[in-house]
Amino acid sequence: MTLPHADLLKLKRWNTPTIYNGWEQITKSDVARDAFNVEETRDFMPQMGPMVGYAVTLIIEPSNVEHRKQARAWEDYREYVASQPGPKIAVVQDLDKPQVIGSFWGEVNANTHRALGCVGTITDGAVRDLDEMTNAGFKALARRLCVGHAYAMPVQWGCEVQVFGRSITPGQLIHADKHGFLAVPAQDEARLLEAAAFMDANECNTVIAAARQGAMDSRQLLELMAEAGQAFGAAAKQKFGSGGEW
């Protein structure tokens, strides 16, 4: 499904851990193993805040010059990206990893993809032209920076990819920021915004409020925190049938 654009803008107001807190209340997935990256990512534009979009997928192999023989690879790949609903996040699997030979991303591709409706990328390879990518308004989560592009070009696209220990399918909703990313299962999209908003408010109304009370002795504070934790769990259970992290 595709959420209304207004809902995507609202999801972008929270960081990815907050979205996770809502997601864990509504999903049937394993919240300890599914949906999020299991390898460390680096957000090279943390000042841009979270990005939210639907995955367009690509596989590259910058070390392999043979891919240059694909005459229409660039044209066909760009047509694929343009044909998908946005906003979009380009999710790129680099077959060279753990080595990083060259970057698919730089000033030109960032601006090209921005024009095609992409808000950023998640790549387990590299990025370069960091300032120019930032100026384009194109966010990047990547493994590292590098200098050159080598033979980076589209090899396969519109397919399942593996990045940072997680499988991503085309069209999958992704929320990402400096903490990592959450690739939302399709069946969880509809209630994600409601769940994230509720759990954020639930924390503010209970456990955070208790922790920020004025001066009191430690016994009173501990009792208040215990009561707040119970209230937090009770609210989550009433809403979703589960107790949340507390």
N, C-alpha and C positions, 0 to 999 in steps of 0.2 A: 504494500500500500504506500501511498505518498501522503504525508501529513500536510495540512494547510500551511502555507508559508508563515502565517502568523504564529503557529505553534512552534515552528522551527526557530523563529526569532526569540520566542519565550524560552525555549530550551537553551539557547545561546547565552541567556542571562546568568546561568549557573555554571560552576566548574564541573568537570567530568566526575569527580568523586561524589558530588551531590546528585548527579544524574544516576550514578551507580546506586546510591542509597535508595532512590525511588525504584530503580529497575529490580533490585533484589526482592522487593515486596511483591512484585507482580509476576515474576518469571517462574517457569518450571525448570529452567536451566540450573546447572550447578554453579552457585554464586562464588565458589572458591576456585573454579577451573575454567569457566566458559566466558566468552564474549569479550574479555579484555586482553590487552597485550601481556605476554608472560616474559618478554625480554625488555630490557630498558630501551626507551626511546629518548631522543633529545628534541626538545621544542626550540627551534632557532628563532622564533618570533614570539616569545611569551608575552610581550607587551600588547600583542594583538588579541589576547584573550582566547576563549574557546572558539572552535569552528564546528559547524554542524552541516552535514550534507549526505548525499547518497553516493555510494561508491561507484566510480568507474575504474576498471581494473586493467592493469598492464603488466607484462613481463618484459624485462630487458636483460641483456648480457653484454655490457660494454667491452668486454675483453675479446669478443668474437667478431672479426671483420667480415665473416661470411654473411652476416645479417644485412650487410650493405647491398646484397644482391636482390633483396626484395624491392622490386621497382616501385610499387604503390603503397608501401607500408605506411608512410607518413600520411598520405591522403586518406587511406582507408581507416587508419586509427583516428584521425581528426573527425572524420564523418561519424564514427562510432560515438566519440565523446559528445559531439554536437547533437546527436539524436536522443540522448538520454535526458530525463527530467532533472532539473536542478533545484536547489544548489547542489553542486557536486564536489566530491573529494576524490582526487586521483590517487589510487592506491597502487603502488608500484613495487613489484617483487624483482629484486636484483639477483640474478642467478650466479653472479660472481662472489657473493658473500660466502665466507667472512672476509674475503678480500674486497677492497673497493677500488676498482680500476678507473672508473670515470662516472660522471654525473649526468643523468638525463635532464636534471633541472638546472636552470640558470635564467638569465634575464629574458631571453627570447621565449622559452617554453613557459615560464611563469606568466608572461603577458599574453601569450597565445591561449593558454588554458583559462586564464581569467576572462578573456573575451568569449570563450566557449561555455562560460557559466560555472567554472570551478573556483572554489574559494581557497583551496590549498591542496596539499599532498601529504600522504604518509608513505614513506619509502624506506625499505630496509637497506638501501644503498646510501648514496651521498647527495648533497646539494652544493651548489656554488653560486657565485654572484649574489651573496646574501643580502647586501644593501639594496641591490636592484630588485630582487624578489620582494623584499619588504616594501619598497616604493610602489611595486605593482599591487600591493595589498593581497599578496599570495602567501599564505602561511605554510610552514614546512615542519613536519616531524620526520626526522631522519636518523640514520646511524652516525653520520659524521659529515664533515666538510671535505671537499677535495678540490684540486686545481683544474683538472681537465675533464673533457667529456668522452675521450677515447672513441669507441664505436657505439655509443649509446643511441639507440633508436628503437621503435616499437618492434617487438618480436611476436607477441601474442597478446590479444586484448579481449575484453568481454568474457573472461574466464575466471574461475576461482583462483585466488592467489594466496600465498603464505607470506605474511610479514610479521616480524617480531613474535614468532611462535603462535600466530593466530591465523586461521583461515578466514578469508573475506570473500563474499560472493558479490557479483555485480548487483547494484541496486540496494545494497544493505545500508541502513541508516547508521551513521557514525557520529559520535560526539568525541571530540579530542581537544586536549590542551596540554600544558606543561607536565601534567601527571601521567599522561599516556592516552589511550583511546578505549572507547567502549563501542563494539560493533553489535548493534541491537538486533536480536532475533526478530524476524518479521512479525511474529505473533505477539510481540511485546510492545510494538510501536504505539498502538492506539491509546494505551493507558500510561505511557511513559511520562508525559508532561504532568498529568494529574498526580501521579505517584511522587514525582520529584518535588513538586510544589508542596504536597502534603507533608512529606518527610522533612523538608527544610523547615516548614512552619512548626512541625511537631518538636524538632530539636529546640527551636527558639522558645517554644512555650513551656518546655519541661527541663531537660538536662542542662542546656546552656544558661537558661534563666537561673537555675539553682546555683550553678557554679559562679555566677556573677552577682550573687547577693551581697549586701553590705556586710560590715564587720559582725562576726558572731563567733562564739567559741567553736572549737573543732568538732565537738560532739553534736552540736546543733547543725553544723554544716554537713557532717556525714549523714545525719538523719534526713536532712533536706535532700541531699543527693540521692539517697536510697528511695525516698518517696518520688522524686522526679523521674528516676529510672523506671519505677513501676508505672508511673503515669504515661511515660513515653511508650513503654511496651503495650500498655492497655489501649492507647489510642491507635497504635499500629495494628494491633490484633482486631480491634473493632472495625477498622477501615479495610484491612487486607486479609485478616485471618492469620497473621503471623506477628511476631513480637519485635522484629527489627534487631539491630545489633545489641540493644540493651535488654 
